[in-house]
Structure formats: C-alpha cells, structure tokens
C-alpha cells in the first residue's frame, strides 16, 4: 500500500508539471515596431558586437550648456535637448568600424582610405509633440577639424538605424554610421533636421577629441 501511494503521488506531480508547461509558464515577449518609421513605443536596442562599452563619465564645467554650439559640443554620455523636444545622447562612438559594418552586411564596401564611424545614440521625447515629426538618419552629419562637412551616407547599411516617426512620448536607441577619409583628429556630429534647417538651431556632439 505504501509503494502504491508513492507511485500515485509521483504520477500526480508529473501531471501537474505537464499542465504547467502546456499553459506556458515562460515570460512574455515584447514586440517591437516592424518598420523603423512607425511610431515607436519605448524601444531599447541591444548593443552591436564591439559596442558594449558604457558611456564614459565626463568631467563637466557646469557653467557651460553643452551641445548648443560647435565650439562647445556635448561629450559622449551627456544629453542635449534639441528645439523639437528631443533629448539626444551619444552613448558610444567607435572609429575604424569597417569590420563591424561588413559583418552587419557584406554589401558594405570600404576603400583603403575610408574610415567608418559607428555611433550608438539614445533619443528621448519626454512628452507628446504639438505636431508629429520624423526623425531621420540624414538629419545627422559630421564635421571634421577643418570644418569640412560629411553628410550621412545612404550607401552604408546598419542594423537598427536611428530613425522613427515621432508622434508621442517615447525613448529609443539606434545606430548611425558615417564614412569619411582617414586621418582626422577631431570629429563632431551635428543634429540638424533637413526639413527645418533654415529655421533650426543645430545641436553638436563631440565624437573624437
């Protein structure tokens, strides 16, 4: 009789485990927008391989409003508020990223004198905008130490590119990739929406001292 009770108890426990498994005891999965230009919910992208460093903690002069002028660009890790309400933070900027971009897509081809700069950035919209607008990757460009402007290249393919339709409060992360000649000592990124550039004051971010 004791053996029968032990066997019966084991059978009951086994049935309970099977029922729990069938009901789906796993954690729910979150869905992300199928198109990068859909209005995003809160989206936080995982860092690409080779871009896992946390943003540095810069030493700041509290008397300076960083990012409002080209002379005082925001250091990496420092958020900057733009005129359209976006708060933009460059989380990481990695130079010589040709191998990473080729691993993302083999159609990314670089010449020996090319340098690729891969940038991970966070964009926050704290409240719903008065009018919806579109954040595009081409709203960003790079300026070198000589003042030469390098527009965002449309020939480079990058995963989770930073672009979205902004219709409500949200937070998202994404990537930008630039290609320019090698040998620069100072690189600064500019945010200037191309559909508003005549009336818009740009924001500036230092990528390399």
C-alpha positions, 0 to 999 in steps of 0.5 A: 500500500505504501509503494502504491501511494508513492507511485500515485503521488509521483504520477500526480506531480508529473501531471501537474508539471505537464499542465504547467508547461502546456499553459506556458509558464515562460515570460512574455515577449515584447514586440517591437515596431516592424518598420523603423518609421512607425511610431515607436513605443519605448524601444531599447536596442541591444548593443552591436558586437564591439559596442558594449562599452558604457558611456564614459563619465565626463568631467563637466564645467557646469557653467557651460550648456553643452551641445548648443554650439560647435565650439562647445559640443556635448561629450559622449554620455551627456544629453542635449535637448534639441528645439523639437523636444528631443533629448539626444545622447551619444552613448558610444562612438567607435572609429575604424568600424569597417569590420563591424559594418561588413559583418552587419552586411557584406554589401558594405564596401570600404576603400583603403582610405575610408574610415567608418564611424559607428555611433550608438545614440539614445533619443528621448521625447519626454512628452507628446509633440504639438505636431508629429515629426520624423526623425531621420538618419540624414538629419545627422552629419559630421564635421571634421577639424577643418570644418569640412562637412560629411553628410550621412551616407545612404550607401552604408547599411546598419542594423537598427538605424536611428530613425522613427516617426515621432508622434508621442512620448517615447525613448529609443536607441539606434545606430548611425554610421558615417564614412569619411577619409582617414586621418582626422583628429577631431570629429563632431556630429551635428543634429540638424533636421533637413526639413527645418534647417533654415529655421533650426538651431543645430545641436553638436556632439563631440565624437573624437577629441 
